[in-house]
Amino acid sequence: MDRGGCRLNGGGGESQGSEDNRPGMGSHSGMITLEDLESFSEDQLSDSGNGSLEEGETMEEEDENQDRLLHYWQDVARGHRVEVPGDMAEPIQQLTSNNNGSHTRERVPFSLITRKEKCGDVHYEKRHYEKAHWACITVSEETYEQSICYGFMRIMRYICQQNATGNYLGMTLPIVTVVRTDATRRDLARSVTVGYFLPEQHQAQPPQPIDSDITIEEWSAAIIYARAFTGPTNEVTIMSEIQAMAEALDTPDDCVNDTFIIAGYTNPAHANRQNEIWFMEKR
C-alpha cells in the first residue's frame, strides 16, 4: 500500500478565532510539518523557482522548476528522516504557487459562544460549527506522525488535482485529525481520520475523489470546546493536551470522552507550529 513515503507532524501556524488570534503556549521543534510542503521563504523561492509557468518560460523549464521544488524538499526531509516520493512533485508545486499570495486560505467558519479566561489567558473557547462537507481518509500506522503524514499526502493530492474537476480546490484551515482513546484516556488508537474542509464554493457539490479511500462526509453541526497549544503533535503531546483540556473544562462530562480532534494551522511566518485540541459536546 502506498503510504505517501514520508513522516511529518500535524500542522501549526496561526490560531483561528471569531475576532482575534490567540497564540498557543510553549515552544518545541519538530519534524517536517504540513507548511513545509506548501510554502517557501522568499529567499528559498528565488533560489528554487516559484513553481509556476512565467511569461516566456517553456514547459521544459517549468518541469525543471518542479524538479527543483521536489528535490529541495527531499533534501530537507532526509535531515528529518522523512522521504518525500517523486509523485508529490506536482502537488508540492501547486500548493507552493497557489499559496504564495494568489489564493486566500479559507477558514472553517464558526460562531463563538463563550470564552473562558483567567488572568488574561484563554483557557478554551466554546464554539458552534454548522454542518459541512469534509474530505476524509482513515489511516492506521504505527505512530500518529506516520498516520497523519500518510493521510495528508493523499488529501493533498485530492486538493491539487485528483478530484472529479481535475482542478486545484484551494487550501482550507485547519486540517483536522480525529483521534480515539480507550475509556481511561491512557492510550491512543492506531486508527486516525484526517479531514479536509471543502471550500465554500464546493460545499453544495463536493468534487468526488479519484482515490477510493477518500470519502466525502457531511459532518453534523456541533458544539466544540477548543484549546490552543504550540509545538509538534505526537502521542505524548496529544494525551497531555487531552488531560489539560479535561481539567480546564467546568463540566467535562458534557463532552464525548473517547474521541477528540487535533486541529492544525499553518503559517510560514510563524516558527512555532500552532494547534488546537477540540472536545465535542455530547448530543
C-alpha angles and dihedrals in degrees: 000000000000107000097183090256101251149082125223143151126260113262137290138179132093122015117228127225137157097258108359143022118250116202120224124239131259133011131254136164118227147168125292110308138205092268090057089065095050109036144045131191115251091258092051091049092051090051097043105032125255097263097243134100108257125203109287093011116133126225088248090057090047089053089050091052090049090051091050091052092050094045091047091057093041088056092047092045095052089062088059095043089256126138118203112197122229094245089067091071096095097042090049090050093048096048091045095052097037094048094046093093100296097094132041115230103235118222125221101254122235141160118238111232100177142332127220112216134175124187089346095307121117110231094183145325127234110217141176118224120192121226111277145162120264131183107228140184126185117216134183115195134150095266137024091242091055092047096051090046093050092046098044095048089058093043087050090056089050091051093049105044116316094100135093093268094051088220138111106271100198133254119271131191135264112029102206134207121201111213130186132206137187118266092269093051091232100122138032118231114240092233114085133170121223113205133195120194111229112236115254093256090059099042096093094048110017113202109247117242123245088212105081091208091064114083132191109231131185107221114206123239110277145184108234130192108208129193123182125228135170131225140037122336118230138136093281098047093043094053089046092051092047089054093046092050093048089054093047095052119092093213109020091167088070089070134074105268104205107036124064139166129229110205114200122199124194130208122152090206090069121073092196115067114232125210141163134222112219126204117194121222114234115253 
